[in-house]
Structures are given as structure tokens and as C-alpha cells.
Amino acid sequence: MSTPGQARPADWIGLGIMALLWGTAFAFIAFSLDGLPPAGITFVRLALAAILLTVHAYWRGHRLPQLGDPRWPWWIALGFFGNALPFFLIPWAQQELSSGVTGILLAIMPLATVGLAHFFANEPMTRMKFAGFVTGFGGVILLIGPSALAGLGGPVFLAKLAVLASAFAYAINMILVRRAPATPPALSAAGMLITSAVWAAPLGLWQLVHSTADFSALAWGAVIWLGIGPTAIASVYYMRLIGSAGASFASMVNYLVPVVAVIAGLALGETIGWTSLAGLAVILAGIAIARRGQPRRPKIAG
């Protein structure tokens, strides 16, 4: 396995592909909202990705365990926090927020993971981690802004809280992944997405059936791509990247995704204010500081 300093060209290409897939997902969510309800987007995206990754797992020679297997409760929890909940909250929030601001707010996820790991993963909060944590949340305050705080309970303020809740859901998912039983990554991803689709089915199907909006071809094309690209393909790339270059190298995508989201938003004609850009810079600085406080882990052969 290569280290970040010895990453192969293919690893850097994989990192770039992941950043593009995840960073542009917010723009495709914006397109899918042009006719599809948030919960409907969530269900279609997860159901399609679940089918694709289950086929991929079986192609790799894996088989889903029986329902009594102890891994299923873990996949149920991972499916909720890692996909079903944030995949609903994000499009719900993007009814009020631009794709660029949404991507910037989600950049707080690594710092939320640092905070939760102190309490639930036996990873003490060092001075450097705490400094990064505080710095990053200073960026969040910049993003929320005094005008939003003055309108507590307003739609934009609640939308920003929903995105922050998604970031914490992803952070909870990261803690659960560390405690979950050892399972081949392809099989674990398939199991997690199957349970995610089950979580999303009731509200998603209800919204699709009762929606009065016109389901445009653009909206359907966008949500289908969300299931194929940013969900299924990105999951496979992420698993391969961790196996090839390590989790530390793969985590560098957290720096790239919000930048790509901002660029994609600008390409769509969105206006990104200076406070949003300043907030992004402060959050990324917080992530960098917190990473310096991480202990060096032994290299794993494989």
C-alpha cells in the first residue's frame, strides 16, 4: 500500500474523480429538484445505487448474509446515518440554499467526526484537534451569518441547520464504520445501500405518488446520475482508494469536494458571496489544523 507521499498516479486520478463526483452532486441535486420531491430523489438515488452495488458485490464473488447475521443491524444504522438521513436533508435544504453553499457547509464533517470520536471512539481531543475544531466552527458561524441568526426559524436558517445535521450524520456514520464487524468493503457498501433504500422507501414512494409537479426529463436524468455516479461509482472508487493509498490519503477528498461544489455552483450561475468563500477557507484551515493533531498510524500491508 502506498502512503500519501508515495501515492501512484492512479491514486491521484481516483482522488480527482471522487472529488468531481461528490463535488458536483449538489448541482445535480439542484437539477433533480426541478420536478422531483426531496424524499423521492432520495429513494430513487439509493434504490438504483443499491441494485448496482449489489450486482458489483456478487460479481466480486461476495454473497449477502442471511437476515439473522449480526452485520445487518450495523448496516441498518450505517444506512440511516450514512445515506438515508443526509440524502434527504440535503435536497430538502437545497430548496432554499445554493449548491455551492451546501457543499461548503458539509465541509465541517471531518471536524464533527473529530469531536464525536473524542467521546465514542477512544480518540482523545488533543490541543491541535481542539484548535482545528474551534477554527472550523468559526467558519460555520461566518457561513450562517448574523442575518440568518436574526431570522431564527426562517427557511434559510433551517436549511443551513439541516445541512449541518447531515454533516453530523456523516460523522456518526464514520464512528460506526470503525466499530462495525470486519466485512469486505464491496459487500458492506451493498448491505448499507440496501438498508438505506428501505429507510427511504416509505416517504419517498409517498411523495412520488402524490406529487403534483411535472416530472421533467432533466430531473429524472439528474437523479439517475446521482444514483450511478456520486453514489455507486464513487463508493467503489472510495473503497479502492482506501485499499490502495490508505484512509489518510482518501480523506484528502474533504478538501476538494467543497471547492468543486463552489466551482460547479458558479458554472450554474450561482452567486457565492465573500462570506461563503471566507467561511470555506476557515473550515479548510480547521481541517488542516485538526489533521496535524492526528496520531500517525502504522502502515497496513496489503
C-alpha positions, 0 to 999 in steps of 0.5 A: 500500500502506498502512503500519501507521499508515495501515492501512484498516479492512479491514486491521484486520478481516483482522488480527482474523480471522487472529488468531481463526483461528490463535488458536483452532486449538489448541482445535480441535486439542484437539477433533480429538484426541478420536478422531483420531491426531496424524499423521492430523489432520495429513494430513487438515488439509493434504490438504483445505487443499491441494485448496482452495488449489489450486482458489483458485490456478487460479481466480486464473488461476495454473497449477502448474509442471511437476515439473522447475521449480526452485520445487518443491524450495523448496516441498518444504522450505517444506512440511516446515518450514512445515506438515508438521513443526509440524502434527504436533508440535503435536497430538502435544504437545497430548496432554499440554499445554493449548491455551492453553499451546501457543499461548503457547509458539509465541509465541517464533517471531518471536524464533527467526526473529530469531536464525536470520536473524542467521546465514542471512539477512544480518540482523545481531543488533543490541543491541535484537534481542539484548535482545528475544531474551534477554527472550523466552527468559526467558519460555520458561524461566518457561513450562517451569518448574523442575518440568518441568526436574526431570522431564527426559524426562517427557511434559510436558517433551517436549511443551513441547520439541516445541512449541518445535521447531515454533516453530523450524520456523516460523522456518526456514520464514520464512528460506526464504520470503525466499530462495525464487524470486519466485512469486505468493503464491496459487500458492506457498501451493498448491505448499507445501500440496501438498508438505506433504500428501505429507510427511504422507501416509505416517504419517498414512494409517498411523495412520488405518488402524490406529487403534483409537479411535472416530472421533467426529463432533466430531473429524472436524468439528474437523479439517475446520475446521482444514483450511478455516479456520486453514489455507486461509482464513487463508493467503489472508487472510495473503497479502492482508494482506501485499499490502495493509498490508505484512509489518510490519503482518501480523506484528502477528498474533504478538501476538494469536494467543497471547492468543486461544489463552489466551482460547479455552483458558479458554472450554474450561475450561482452567486457565492458571496465573500462570506461563503468563500471566507467561511470555506477557507476557515473550515479548510484551515480547521481541517488542516489544523485538526489533521496535524493533531492526528496520531500517525498510524502504522502502515497496513500491508496489503 
